[in-house]
Amino acid sequence: MSVCLFCEIEEKEFWGSYFCVTCKDIKNISKVYSFQKSLDVLRKVCLRNETQLDNNVKRELEKK
Ligand SMILES: [Zn+2]
């Protein structure tokens, strides 16, 4: 079976499909909330700028 066209890692859900199970869920959730809103959430929650990364490092170092 071939790989998902979105993540290019997992196998497609079934023959003739384009996506794996996880990416199909991501697509369906994005369709409900809009792709732009989903992208905004991913950028806001998952991506960190330099200041945020520095703060994470400082916090980890303070724990020790
Ligand atoms: Zn996938």
N, CA, C, O and the ligand as a Tripos MOL2 file, in Angstrom:
@<TRIPOS>MOLECULE
protein
  257   255    65     0     0
PROTEIN
NO_CHARGES

@<TRIPOS>ATOM
      1 N           0.8520   -1.1880    0.0000 N.3       1 MET1
      2 CA          0.0000    0.0000    0.0000 C.3       1 MET1
      3 C           0.8950    1.2480    0.0000 C.2       1 MET1
      4 O           2.0120    1.1960    0.5150 O.2       1 MET1
      5 N           0.4350    2.3420   -0.5560 N.am      2 SER2
      6 CA          1.2780    3.5330   -0.6350 C.3       2 SER2
      7 C           1.0350    4.4790    0.5290 C.2       2 SER2
      8 O           0.1000    4.2990    1.3100 O.2       2 SER2
      9 N           1.8890    5.4880    0.6340 N.am      3 VAL3
     10 CA          1.8340    6.3800    1.7900 C.3       3 VAL3
     11 C           0.8400    7.5180    1.5750 C.2       3 VAL3
     12 O           0.4920    7.8750    0.4500 O.2       3 VAL3
     13 N           0.4070    8.0640    2.6920 N.am      4 CYS4
     14 CA         -0.5320    9.1910    2.7380 C.3       4 CYS4
     15 C           0.0370   10.3830    1.9620 C.2       4 CYS4
     16 O           1.2290   10.6750    2.0610 O.2       4 CYS4
     17 N          -0.7850   11.0500    1.2140 N.am      5 LEU5
     18 CA         -0.3250   12.1860    0.4230 C.3       5 LEU5
     19 C          -0.1080   13.4370    1.2650 C.2       5 LEU5
     20 O           0.5160   14.3920    0.8050 O.2       5 LEU5
     21 N          -0.6220   13.4390    2.5020 N.am      6 PHE6
     22 CA         -0.4520   14.6130    3.3560 C.3       6 PHE6
     23 C           0.8050   14.4900    4.2180 C.2       6 PHE6
     24 O           1.7200   15.3030    4.0850 O.2       6 PHE6
     25 N           0.8630   13.5030    5.0850 N.am      7 CYS7
     26 CA          2.0120   13.3790    5.9960 C.3       7 CYS7
     27 C           3.1930   12.6720    5.3240 C.2       7 CYS7
     28 O           4.3360   12.8550    5.7410 O.2       7 CYS7
     29 N           2.9360   11.8920    4.3230 N.am      8 GLU8
     30 CA          3.9650   11.1530    3.5930 C.3       8 GLU8
     31 C           4.7380   10.1930    4.5010 C.2       8 GLU8
     32 O           5.9010    9.8790    4.2470 O.2       8 GLU8
     33 N           4.0620    9.7270    5.5750 N.am      9 ILE9
     34 CA          4.6950    8.7930    6.5130 C.3       9 ILE9
     35 C           3.8510    7.5220    6.6590 C.2       9 ILE9
     36 O           4.3140    6.4110    6.4020 O.2       9 ILE9
     37 N           2.5990    7.7240    7.0800 N.am     10 GLU10
     38 CA          1.7160    6.5810    7.3280 C.3      10 GLU10
     39 C           1.1470    6.0270    6.0170 C.2      10 GLU10
     40 O           1.1340    6.6950    4.9830 O.2      10 GLU10
     41 N           0.6820    4.7840    6.1030 N.am     11 GLU11
     42 CA          0.0450    4.1920    4.9340 C.3      11 GLU11
     43 C          -1.3620    4.7430    4.7680 C.2      11 GLU11
     44 O          -2.0100    5.1060    5.7490 O.2      11 GLU11
     45 N          -1.8280    4.8050    3.5470 N.am     12 LYS12
     46 CA         -3.1870    5.2730    3.2860 C.3      12 LYS12
     47 C          -4.1940    4.3750    4.0030 C.2      12 LYS12
     48 O          -3.9340    3.1970    4.2490 O.2      12 LYS12
     49 N          -5.3380    4.9520    4.3280 N.am     13 GLU13
     50 CA         -6.3610    4.2320    5.0870 C.3      13 GLU13
     51 C          -6.8210    2.9710    4.3520 C.2      13 GLU13
     52 O          -6.9390    1.9050    4.9560 O.2      13 GLU13
     53 N          -7.0740    3.0940    3.0770 N.am     14 PHE14
     54 CA         -7.4740    1.9370    2.2680 C.3      14 PHE14
     55 C          -7.1450    2.2360    0.8080 C.2      14 PHE14
     56 O          -6.8570    3.3750    0.4400 O.2      14 PHE14
     57 N          -7.1930    1.2010   -0.0050 N.am     15 TRP15
     58 CA         -6.8760    1.3730   -1.4160 C.3      15 TRP15
     59 C          -7.8280    2.3990   -2.0250 C.2      15 TRP15
     60 O          -9.0390    2.3150   -1.8200 O.2      15 TRP15
     61 N          -7.3090    3.3400   -2.7510 N.am     16 GLY16
     62 CA         -8.1410    4.3480   -3.3870 C.3      16 GLY16
     63 C          -8.2870    5.6130   -2.5690 C.2      16 GLY16
     64 O          -8.7620    6.6290   -3.0760 O.2      16 GLY16
     65 N          -7.8790    5.5630   -1.2890 N.am     17 SER17
     66 CA         -7.9460    6.7750   -0.4700 C.3      17 SER17
     67 C          -6.6560    7.5680   -0.6610 C.2      17 SER17
     68 O          -5.6690    7.0550   -1.1880 O.2      17 SER17
     69 N          -6.6800    8.8250   -0.2250 N.am     18 TYR18
     70 CA         -5.4960    9.6770   -0.3700 C.3      18 TYR18
     71 C          -4.7330    9.8420    0.9320 C.2      18 TYR18
     72 O          -3.5300   10.1050    0.9300 O.2      18 TYR18
     73 N          -5.4580    9.6830    2.0730 N.am     19 PHE19
     74 CA         -4.8550   10.0050    3.3690 C.3      19 PHE19
     75 C          -4.8620    8.8130    4.3150 C.2      19 PHE19
     76 O          -5.6040    7.8490    4.1280 O.2      19 PHE19
     77 N          -4.0050    8.9070    5.3480 N.am     20 CYS20
     78 CA         -4.0230    7.9160    6.4260 C.3      20 CYS20
     79 C          -5.1610    8.2790    7.3870 C.2      20 CYS20
     80 O          -5.8150    9.3070    7.2090 O.2      20 CYS20
     81 N          -5.3970    7.4570    8.3840 N.am     21 VAL21
     82 CA         -6.4970    7.6870    9.3250 C.3      21 VAL21
     83 C          -6.3060    9.0060   10.0750 C.2      21 VAL21
     84 O          -7.2540    9.7770   10.2270 O.2      21 VAL21
     85 N          -5.0930    9.2670   10.5380 N.am     22 THR22
     86 CA         -4.8180   10.4940   11.3020 C.3      22 THR22
     87 C          -5.0480   11.7300   10.4450 C.2      22 THR22
     88 O          -5.7070   12.6720   10.8860 O.2      22 THR22
     89 N          -4.5250   11.7410    9.2500 N.am     23 CYS23
     90 CA         -4.6600   12.9130    8.3870 C.3      23 CYS23
     91 C          -6.1110   13.0970    7.9350 C.2      23 CYS23
     92 O          -6.5560   14.2240    7.7180 O.2      23 CYS23
     93 N          -6.8360   12.0050    7.7960 N.am     24 LYS24
     94 CA         -8.2540   12.1260    7.4710 C.3      24 LYS24
     95 C          -8.9770   12.8350    8.6120 C.2      24 LYS24
     96 O          -9.8370   13.6830    8.3790 O.2      24 LYS24
     97 N          -8.6220   12.4820    9.8480 N.am     25 ASP25
     98 CA         -9.2210   13.1600   11.0030 C.3      25 ASP25
     99 C          -8.8490   14.6390   11.0220 C.2      25 ASP25
    100 O          -9.7010   15.4880   11.2840 O.2      25 ASP25
    101 N          -7.6070   14.9470   10.7520 N.am     26 ILE26
    102 CA         -7.1620   16.3490   10.7160 C.3      26 ILE26
    103 C          -7.9530   17.1100    9.6500 C.2      26 ILE26
    104 O          -8.3990   18.2340    9.8800 O.2      26 ILE26
    105 N          -8.1180   16.4920    8.5020 N.am     27 LYS27
    106 CA         -8.8770   17.1370    7.4190 C.3      27 LYS27
    107 C         -10.3230   17.3790    7.8370 C.2      27 LYS27
    108 O         -10.8700   18.4570    7.6100 O.2      27 LYS27
    109 N         -10.9380   16.3670    8.4520 N.am     28 ASN28
    110 CA        -12.3430   16.5140    8.8460 C.3      28 ASN28
    111 C         -12.5240   17.5700    9.9300 C.2      28 ASN28
    112 O         -13.4790   18.3450    9.8900 O.2      28 ASN28
    113 N         -11.6100   17.6020   10.9000 N.am     29 ILE29
    114 CA        -11.6750   18.6310   11.9430 C.3      29 ILE29
    115 C         -11.4890   20.0100   11.3260 C.2      29 ILE29
    116 O         -12.1870   20.9540   11.6940 O.2      29 ILE29
    117 N         -10.5690   20.1290   10.4040 N.am     30 SER30
    118 CA        -10.3150   21.4130    9.7450 C.3      30 SER30
    119 C         -11.5040   21.8610    8.9090 C.2      30 SER30
    120 O         -11.7700   23.0560    8.7870 O.2      30 SER30
    121 N         -12.2100   20.9090    8.3400 N.am     31 LYS31
    122 CA        -13.4080   21.2570    7.5670 C.3      31 LYS31
    123 C         -14.4960   21.8190    8.4800 C.2      31 LYS31
    124 O         -15.2530   22.7050    8.0830 O.2      31 LYS31
    125 N         -14.5660   21.2990    9.7040 N.am     32 VAL32
    126 CA        -15.5780   21.7700   10.6480 C.3      32 VAL32
    127 C         -15.2390   23.1780   11.1400 C.2      32 VAL32
    128 O         -16.1050   24.0520   11.1780 O.2      32 VAL32
    129 N         -13.9620   23.3930   11.5200 N.am     33 TYR33
    130 CA        -13.5690   24.6740   12.1230 C.3      33 TYR33
    131 C         -12.9700   25.6500   11.1320 C.2      33 TYR33
    132 O         -12.6620   26.7810   11.5070 O.2      33 TYR33
    133 N         -12.7950   25.2630    9.9010 N.am     34 SER34
    134 CA        -12.1720   25.9910    8.7950 C.3      34 SER34
    135 C         -10.6670   25.7450    8.8220 C.2      34 SER34
    136 O         -10.0450   25.6470    9.8800 O.2      34 SER34
    137 N         -10.1150   25.6500    7.6350 N.am     35 PHE35
    138 CA         -8.6890   25.3640    7.5110 C.3      35 PHE35
    139 C          -7.8600   26.5280    8.0420 C.2      35 PHE35
    140 O          -6.8120   26.3170    8.6530 O.2      35 PHE35
    141 N          -8.3190   27.7380    7.8150 N.am     36 GLN36
    142 CA         -7.5620   28.8990    8.2850 C.3      36 GLN36
    143 C          -7.5030   28.9380    9.8070 C.2      36 GLN36
    144 O          -6.4450   29.1930   10.3830 O.2      36 GLN36
    145 N          -8.6400   28.6860   10.4630 N.am     37 LYS37
    146 CA         -8.6680   28.6880   11.9290 C.3      37 LYS37
    147 C          -7.7890   27.5690   12.4780 C.2      37 LYS37
    148 O          -7.0710   27.7690   13.4580 O.2      37 LYS37
    149 N          -7.8420   26.4010   11.8580 N.am     38 SER38
    150 CA         -7.0040   25.2870   12.2900 C.3      38 SER38
    151 C          -5.5290   25.6260   12.1370 C.2      38 SER38
    152 O          -4.7240   25.3110   13.0130 O.2      38 SER38
    153 N          -5.1760   26.2590   11.0420 N.am     39 LEU39
    154 CA         -3.7860   26.6690   10.8210 C.3      39 LEU39
    155 C          -3.3710   27.7140   11.8480 C.2      39 LEU39
    156 O          -2.2580   27.6630   12.3710 O.2      39 LEU39
    157 N          -4.2520   28.6540   12.1390 N.am     40 ASP40
    158 CA         -3.9600   29.6720   13.1510 C.3      40 ASP40
    159 C          -3.6970   29.0300   14.5100 C.2      40 ASP40
    160 O          -2.7630   29.4160   15.2120 O.2      40 ASP40
    161 N          -4.5220   28.0480   14.8800 N.am     41 VAL41
    162 CA         -4.3480   27.3610   16.1640 C.3      41 VAL41
    163 C          -3.0200   26.6130   16.1830 C.2      41 VAL41
    164 O          -2.2860   26.6770   17.1690 O.2      41 VAL41
    165 N          -2.7110   25.9160   15.1180 N.am     42 LEU42
    166 CA         -1.4370   25.1900   15.0540 C.3      42 LEU42
    167 C          -0.2620   26.1430   15.1950 C.2      42 LEU42
    168 O           0.6800   25.8710   15.9390 O.2      42 LEU42
    169 N          -0.3190   27.2480   14.4890 N.am     43 ARG43
    170 CA          0.7830   28.2170   14.5690 C.3      43 ARG43
    171 C           0.8990   28.8130   15.9630 C.2      43 ARG43
    172 O           1.9980   28.9860   16.4900 O.2      43 ARG43
    173 N          -0.2450   29.1220   16.5480 N.am     44 LYS44
    174 CA         -0.2450   29.7770   17.8580 C.3      44 LYS44
    175 C           0.1650   28.8240   18.9750 C.2      44 LYS44
    176 O           0.8600   29.2270   19.9080 O.2      44 LYS44
    177 N          -0.2530   27.5740   18.8890 N.am     45 VAL45
    178 CA         -0.0260   26.6090   19.9650 C.3      45 VAL45
    179 C           1.2730   25.8210   19.7730 C.2      45 VAL45
    180 O           2.0000   25.5760   20.7360 O.2      45 VAL45
    181 N           1.5560   25.4330   18.5580 N.am     46 CYS46
    182 CA          2.6670   24.5100   18.3220 C.3      46 CYS46
    183 C           3.9760   25.1970   17.9370 C.2      46 CYS46
    184 O           5.0520   24.6610   18.2030 O.2      46 CYS46
    185 N           3.9030   26.3520   17.3270 N.am     47 LEU47
    186 CA          5.1330   27.0190   16.9090 C.3      47 LEU47
    187 C           5.5490   28.0260   17.9660 C.2      47 LEU47
    188 O           4.7100   28.7190   18.5410 O.2      47 LEU47
    189 N           6.8320   28.1030   18.2170 N.am     48 ARG48
    190 CA          7.3670   28.9990   19.2300 C.3      48 ARG48
    191 C           8.4090   29.9080   18.6120 C.2      48 ARG48
    192 O           9.2070   29.4810   17.7770 O.2      48 ARG48
    193 N           8.3960   31.1880   19.0340 N.am     49 ASN49
    194 CA          9.4250   32.1040   18.5460 C.3      49 ASN49
    195 C          10.6580   31.9960   19.4510 C.2      49 ASN49
    196 O          10.6630   31.2210   20.4070 O.2      49 ASN49
    197 N          11.6910   32.7680   19.1470 N.am     50 GLU50
    198 CA         12.9540   32.6810   19.8870 C.3      50 GLU50
    199 C          12.7710   33.0020   21.3710 C.2      50 GLU50
    200 O          13.3490   32.3310   22.2260 O.2      50 GLU50
    201 N          11.9790   34.0130   21.6750 N.am     51 THR51
    202 CA         11.7450   34.4000   23.0680 C.3      51 THR51
    203 C          11.0740   33.2700   23.8340 C.2      51 THR51
    204 O          11.4730   32.9560   24.9550 O.2      51 THR51
    205 N          10.0770   32.6720   23.2460 N.am     52 GLN52
    206 CA          9.3910   31.5700   23.8950 C.3      52 GLN52
    207 C          10.3230   30.3780   24.0980 C.2      52 GLN52
    208 O          10.2720   29.7240   25.1400 O.2      52 GLN52
    209 N          11.1660   30.0950   23.1200 N.am     53 LEU53
    210 CA         12.1200   28.9960   23.2580 C.3      53 LEU53
    211 C          13.1170   29.2880   24.3790 C.2      53 LEU53
    212 O          13.4530   28.4020   25.1660 O.2      53 LEU53
    213 N          13.5850   30.5310   24.4480 N.am     54 ASP54
    214 CA         14.5040   30.9170   25.5260 C.3      54 ASP54
    215 C          13.8470   30.7490   26.8850 C.2      54 ASP54
    216 O          14.4730   30.2650   27.8280 O.2      54 ASP54
    217 N          12.5990   31.1440   26.9850 N.am     55 ASN55
    218 CA         11.8760   31.0000   28.2520 C.3      55 ASN55
    219 C          11.7390   29.5370   28.6420 C.2      55 ASN55
    220 O          11.8570   29.1900   29.8170 O.2      55 ASN55
    221 N          11.4920   28.6890   27.6700 N.am     56 ASN56
    222 CA         11.3940   27.2490   27.9490 C.3      56 ASN56
    223 C          12.7200   26.7010   28.4760 C.2      56 ASN56
    224 O          12.7420   25.9050   29.4150 O.2      56 ASN56
    225 N          13.8080   27.1260   27.8730 N.am     57 VAL57
    226 CA         15.1290   26.6710   28.3010 C.3      57 VAL57
    227 C          15.4030   27.1630   29.7180 C.2      57 VAL57
    228 O          15.8700   26.3950   30.5590 O.2      57 VAL57
    229 N          15.1180   28.4350   29.9900 N.am     58 LYS58
    230 CA         15.3360   28.9860   31.3380 C.3      58 LYS58
    231 C          14.5170   28.2330   32.3750 C.2      58 LYS58
    232 O          15.0180   27.8950   33.4480 O.2      58 LYS58
    233 N          13.2590   27.9710   32.0510 N.am     59 ARG59
    234 CA         12.3900   27.2430   32.9710 C.3      59 ARG59
    235 C          12.9430   25.8470   33.2650 C.2      59 ARG59
    236 O          12.9390   25.3990   34.4110 O.2      59 ARG59
    237 N          13.4140   25.1710   32.2300 N.am     60 GLU60
    238 CA         13.9630   23.8280   32.4220 C.3      60 GLU60
    239 C          15.2060   23.8700   33.2760 C.2      60 GLU60
    240 O          15.4120   23.0060   34.1290 O.2      60 GLU60
    241 N          16.0500   24.8870   33.0470 N.am     61 LEU61
    242 CA         17.2870   24.9960   33.8020 C.3      61 LEU61
    243 C          17.0090   25.3240   35.2660 C.2      61 LEU61
    244 O          17.7290   24.8710   36.1560 O.2      61 LEU61
    245 N          15.9730   26.1070   35.5090 N.am     62 GLU62
    246 CA         15.6240   26.4680   36.8880 C.3      62 GLU62
    247 C          15.1050   25.2830   37.6800 C.2      62 GLU62
    248 O          15.2100   25.2600   38.9060 O.2      62 GLU62
    249 N          14.5440   24.2940   36.9880 N.am     63 LYS63
    250 CA         14.0150   23.1010   37.6550 C.3      63 LYS63
    251 C          15.1250   22.2920   38.3040 C.2      63 LYS63
    252 O          14.9070   21.6070   39.3040 O.2      63 LYS63
    253 N          16.3340   22.3780   37.7180 N.am     64 LYS64
    254 CA         17.4250   21.5210   38.2150 C.3      64 LYS64
    255 C          18.1120   22.1080   39.4170 C.2      64 LYS64
    256 O          19.0460   21.5080   39.9490 O.2      64 LYS64
    257 ZN         -1.1550   11.0330    6.8640 Zn       65 ZN65
@<TRIPOS>BOND
     1     1     2 1
     2     2     3 1
     3     3     4 2
     4     3     5 am
     5     5     6 1
     6     6     7 1
     7     7     8 2
     8     7     9 am
     9     9    10 1
    10    10    11 1
    11    11    12 2
    12    11    13 am
    13    13    14 1
    14    14    15 1
    15    15    16 2
    16    15    17 am
    17    17    18 1
    18    18    19 1
    19    19    20 2
    20    19    21 am
    21    21    22 1
    22    22    23 1
    23    23    24 2
    24    23    25 am
    25    25    26 1
    26    26    27 1
    27    27    28 2
    28    27    29 am
    29    29    30 1
    30    30    31 1
    31    31    32 2
    32    31    33 am
    33    33    34 1
    34    34    35 1
    35    35    36 2
    36    35    37 am
    37    37    38 1
    38    38    39 1
    39    39    40 2
    40    39    41 am
    41    41    42 1
    42    42    43 1
    43    43    44 2
    44    43    45 am
    45    45    46 1
    46    46    47 1
    47    47    48 2
    48    47    49 am
    49    49    50 1
    50    50    51 1
    51    51    52 2
    52    51    53 am
    53    53    54 1
    54    54    55 1
    55    55    56 2
    56    55    57 am
    57    57    58 1
    58    58    59 1
    59    59    60 2
    60    59    61 am
    61    61    62 1
    62    62    63 1
    63    63    64 2
    64    63    65 am
    65    65    66 1
    66    66    67 1
    67    67    68 2
    68    67    69 am
    69    69    70 1
    70    70    71 1
    71    71    72 2
    72    71    73 am
    73    73    74 1
    74    74    75 1
    75    75    76 2
    76    75    77 am
    77    77    78 1
    78    78    79 1
    79    79    80 2
    80    79    81 am
    81    81    82 1
    82    82    83 1
    83    83    84 2
    84    83    85 am
    85    85    86 1
    86    86    87 1
    87    87    88 2
    88    87    89 am
    89    89    90 1
    90    90    91 1
    91    91    92 2
    92    91    93 am
    93    93    94 1
    94    94    95 1
    95    95    96 2
    96    95    97 am
    97    97    98 1
    98    98    99 1
    99    99   100 2
   100    99   101 am
   101   101   102 1
   102   102   103 1
   103   103   104 2
   104   103   105 am
   105   105   106 1
   106   106   107 1
   107   107   108 2
   108   107   109 am
   109   109   110 1
   110   110   111 1
   111   111   112 2
   112   111   113 am
   113   113   114 1
   114   114   115 1
   115   115   116 2
   116   115   117 am
   117   117   118 1
   118   118   119 1
   119   119   120 2
   120   119   121 am
   121   121   122 1
   122   122   123 1
   123   123   124 2
   124   123   125 am
   125   125   126 1
   126   126   127 1
   127   127   128 2
   128   127   129 am
   129   129   130 1
   130   130   131 1
   131   131   132 2
   132   131   133 am
   133   133   134 1
   134   134   135 1
   135   135   136 2
   136   135   137 am
   137   137   138 1
   138   138   139 1
   139   139   140 2
   140   139   141 am
   141   141   142 1
   142   142   143 1
   143   143   144 2
   144   143   145 am
   145   145   146 1
   146   146   147 1
   147   147   148 2
   148   147   149 am
   149   149   150 1
   150   150   151 1
   151   151   152 2
   152   151   153 am
   153   153   154 1
   154   154   155 1
   155   155   156 2
   156   155   157 am
   157   157   158 1
   158   158   159 1
   159   159   160 2
   160   159   161 am
   161   161   162 1
   162   162   163 1
   163   163   164 2
   164   163   165 am
   165   165   166 1
   166   166   167 1
   167   167   168 2
   168   167   169 am
   169   169   170 1
   170   170   171 1
   171   171   172 2
   172   171   173 am
   173   173   174 1
   174   174   175 1
   175   175   176 2
   176   175   177 am
   177   177   178 1
   178   178   179 1
   179   179   180 2
   180   179   181 am
   181   181   182 1
   182   182   183 1
   183   183   184 2
   184   183   185 am
   185   185   186 1
   186   186   187 1
   187   187   188 2
   188   187   189 am
   189   189   190 1
   190   190   191 1
   191   191   192 2
   192   191   193 am
   193   193   194 1
   194   194   195 1
   195   195   196 2
   196   195   197 am
   197   197   198 1
   198   198   199 1
   199   199   200 2
   200   199   201 am
   201   201   202 1
   202   202   203 1
   203   203   204 2
   204   203   205 am
   205   205   206 1
   206   206   207 1
   207   207   208 2
   208   207   209 am
   209   209   210 1
   210   210   211 1
   211   211   212 2
   212   211   213 am
   213   213   214 1
   214   214   215 1
   215   215   216 2
   216   215   217 am
   217   217   218 1
   218   218   219 1
   219   219   220 2
   220   219   221 am
   221   221   222 1
   222   222   223 1
   223   223   224 2
   224   223   225 am
   225   225   226 1
   226   226   227 1
   227   227   228 2
   228   227   229 am
   229   229   230 1
   230   230   231 1
   231   231   232 2
   232   231   233 am
   233   233   234 1
   234   234   235 1
   235   235   236 2
   236   235   237 am
   237   237   238 1
   238   238   239 1
   239   239   240 2
   240   239   241 am
   241   241   242 1
   242   242   243 1
   243   243   244 2
   244   243   245 am
   245   245   246 1
   246   246   247 1
   247   247   248 2
   248   247   249 am
   249   249   250 1
   250   250   251 1
   251   251   252 2
   252   251   253 am
   253   253   254 1
   254   254   255 1
   255   255   256 2
@<TRIPOS>SUBSTRUCTURE
     1 MET1         2 RESIDUE 1 A MET
     2 SER2         6 RESIDUE 1 A SER
     3 VAL3        10 RESIDUE 1 A VAL
     4 CYS4        14 RESIDUE 1 A CYS
     5 LEU5        18 RESIDUE 1 A LEU
     6 PHE6        22 RESIDUE 1 A PHE
     7 CYS7        26 RESIDUE 1 A CYS
     8 GLU8        30 RESIDUE 1 A GLU
     9 ILE9        34 RESIDUE 1 A ILE
    10 GLU10       38 RESIDUE 1 A GLU
    11 GLU11       42 RESIDUE 1 A GLU
    12 LYS12       46 RESIDUE 1 A LYS
    13 GLU13       50 RESIDUE 1 A GLU
    14 PHE14       54 RESIDUE 1 A PHE
    15 TRP15       58 RESIDUE 1 A TRP
    16 GLY16       62 RESIDUE 1 A GLY
    17 SER17       66 RESIDUE 1 A SER
    18 TYR18       70 RESIDUE 1 A TYR
    19 PHE19       74 RESIDUE 1 A PHE
    20 CYS20       78 RESIDUE 1 A CYS
    21 VAL21       82 RESIDUE 1 A VAL
    22 THR22       86 RESIDUE 1 A THR
    23 CYS23       90 RESIDUE 1 A CYS
    24 LYS24       94 RESIDUE 1 A LYS
    25 ASP25       98 RESIDUE 1 A ASP
    26 ILE26      102 RESIDUE 1 A ILE
    27 LYS27      106 RESIDUE 1 A LYS
    28 ASN28      110 RESIDUE 1 A ASN
    29 ILE29      114 RESIDUE 1 A ILE
    30 SER30      118 RESIDUE 1 A SER
    31 LYS31      122 RESIDUE 1 A LYS
    32 VAL32      126 RESIDUE 1 A VAL
    33 TYR33      130 RESIDUE 1 A TYR
    34 SER34      134 RESIDUE 1 A SER
    35 PHE35      138 RESIDUE 1 A PHE
    36 GLN36      142 RESIDUE 1 A GLN
    37 LYS37      146 RESIDUE 1 A LYS
    38 SER38      150 RESIDUE 1 A SER
    39 LEU39      154 RESIDUE 1 A LEU
    40 ASP40      158 RESIDUE 1 A ASP
    41 VAL41      162 RESIDUE 1 A VAL
    42 LEU42      166 RESIDUE 1 A LEU
    43 ARG43      170 RESIDUE 1 A ARG
    44 LYS44      174 RESIDUE 1 A LYS
    45 VAL45      178 RESIDUE 1 A VAL
    46 CYS46      182 RESIDUE 1 A CYS
    47 LEU47      186 RESIDUE 1 A LEU
    48 ARG48      190 RESIDUE 1 A ARG
    49 ASN49      194 RESIDUE 1 A ASN
    50 GLU50      198 RESIDUE 1 A GLU
    51 THR51      202 RESIDUE 1 A THR
    52 GLN52      206 RESIDUE 1 A GLN
    53 LEU53      210 RESIDUE 1 A LEU
    54 ASP54      214 RESIDUE 1 A ASP
    55 ASN55      218 RESIDUE 1 A ASN
    56 ASN56      222 RESIDUE 1 A ASN
    57 VAL57      226 RESIDUE 1 A VAL
    58 LYS58      230 RESIDUE 1 A LYS
    59 ARG59      234 RESIDUE 1 A ARG
    60 GLU60      238 RESIDUE 1 A GLU
    61 LEU61      242 RESIDUE 1 A LEU
    62 GLU62      246 RESIDUE 1 A GLU
    63 LYS63      250 RESIDUE 1 A LYS
    64 LYS64      254 RESIDUE 1 A LYS
    65 ZN65       257 GROUP 0 **** ****
